[in-house]
Amino acid sequence: MLDVLSKLAVKLKPLQKLSYVLIAILAAIIIFQLNQPSSLQTDKSNSYAFFSFLTCIWLLLFNLLIAIFDNVPAISSDKQAIFSRIKSKVRRGFYHFLALLFVALTLIIIFLSIRMLRL
């Protein structure tokens, strides 16, 4: 699982700057929609803010994937010193823990997206 997330993060790395731009645009849409007077707000404008917020959550998860799993340490070889192997195993264990948290967070966001889109 850790190797799959690492390979995915490396392949998606070129799209990270585009996701930052999209997050800024969506945040501006949300702020603009929330700052409108209540007399000008419609259900359509509220849905724009709603979908913008949902898209921001997914883009933040995308950026989290790239930021965390871009530099996963390689599997230690037997030719290293014992302390280097232990250090590498501890670091990979920490990345395994982060991978489990990432998968759990993804499942929670999927669940929330389904609930929010049902209205």
C-alpha positions in Angstrom: 0.0 0.0 0.0 2.8 2.4 0.8 4.6 1.8 -2.5 1.4 2.4 -4.4 0.7 5.7 -2.6 4.4 6.7 -3.2 4.2 5.9 -6.9 0.9 7.7 -7.2 2.3 10.8 -5.4 5.3 11.0 -7.7 3.1 10.7 -10.8 0.7 13.4 -9.6 3.5 15.8 -8.5 3.3 17.9 -11.7 -0.4 18.7 -11.0 0.2 20.1 -7.6 0.6 23.7 -8.7 -2.6 23.5 -10.7 -4.4 22.3 -7.6 -3.1 25.3 -5.7 -4.6 27.6 -8.3 -7.9 25.7 -8.2 -8.1 25.9 -4.4 -7.5 29.7 -4.6 -10.2 30.1 -7.2 -12.7 28.0 -5.3 -11.9 29.8 -2.0 -12.6 33.1 -3.8 -15.9 31.7 -5.0 -16.9 30.6 -1.5 -15.9 34.0 0.0 -17.8 35.9 -2.7 -20.9 33.8 -2.2 -20.9 34.1 1.6 -20.4 37.9 1.4 -23.4 38.5 -0.8 -26.4 40.2 0.9 -29.2 37.7 1.7 -31.5 39.5 -0.7 -29.2 38.6 -3.6 -28.5 35.0 -2.6 -30.3 32.3 -4.5 -30.4 28.5 -4.2 -28.1 28.4 -7.3 -25.5 30.6 -5.7 -25.6 28.6 -2.5 -25.0 25.4 -4.5 -21.9 27.0 -6.1 -20.5 27.6 -2.7 -21.5 24.1 -1.6 -19.8 22.4 -4.5 -16.8 24.7 -4.3 -16.4 23.7 -0.6 -16.6 20.0 -1.5 -14.1 20.4 -4.3 -11.7 22.2 -2.0 -11.8 19.3 0.4 -10.9 16.9 -2.3 -8.1 19.1 -3.6 -6.7 19.4 -0.1 -6.7 15.6 0.2 -4.9 15.5 -3.2 -2.3 17.9 -1.9 -1.9 15.9 1.3 -1.2 12.8 -0.7 1.5 14.5 -2.7 3.1 16.3 0.3 3.3 13.2 2.5 4.1 10.4 0.2 6.4 12.1 -2.2 9.6 11.1 -0.3 8.9 7.7 1.2 12.2 6.0 2.3 13.3 2.9 0.4 13.3 -0.5 1.9 16.5 -1.1 3.8 19.1 -3.5 2.5 21.1 -6.0 4.5 24.4 -4.3 3.8 23.6 -1.3 5.9 24.6 -0.9 9.5 22.1 -2.1 12.1 21.2 1.3 13.3 20.6 2.5 9.8 18.3 -0.4 9.2 16.4 0.2 12.4 16.1 3.9 11.5 14.8 3.0 8.1 12.2 0.6 9.5 11.0 3.1 12.0 10.6 5.8 9.3 8.7 3.3 7.0 6.5 2.3 10.0 5.6 5.9 10.5 4.8 6.2 6.8 2.6 3.1 7.1 0.8 4.8 10.0 0.3 7.9 7.8 -0.9 5.7 4.9 -3.6 4.2 7.2 -4.7 7.6 8.4 -4.8 8.8 4.8 -7.0 5.9 3.7 -9.3 6.5 6.7 -9.5 10.2 5.9 -10.3 9.4 2.2 -13.1 7.0 3.3 -14.5 9.6 5.6 -14.5 12.3 2.9 -16.2 9.8 0.5 -18.9 9.2 3.0 -19.4 12.9 3.7 -19.5 13.6 -0.1 -22.2 11.1 -0.6 -24.2 12.4 2.3 -23.7 16.0 1.2 -24.7 15.3 -2.4 -27.9 13.6 -1.4 -29.4 16.7 0.1 
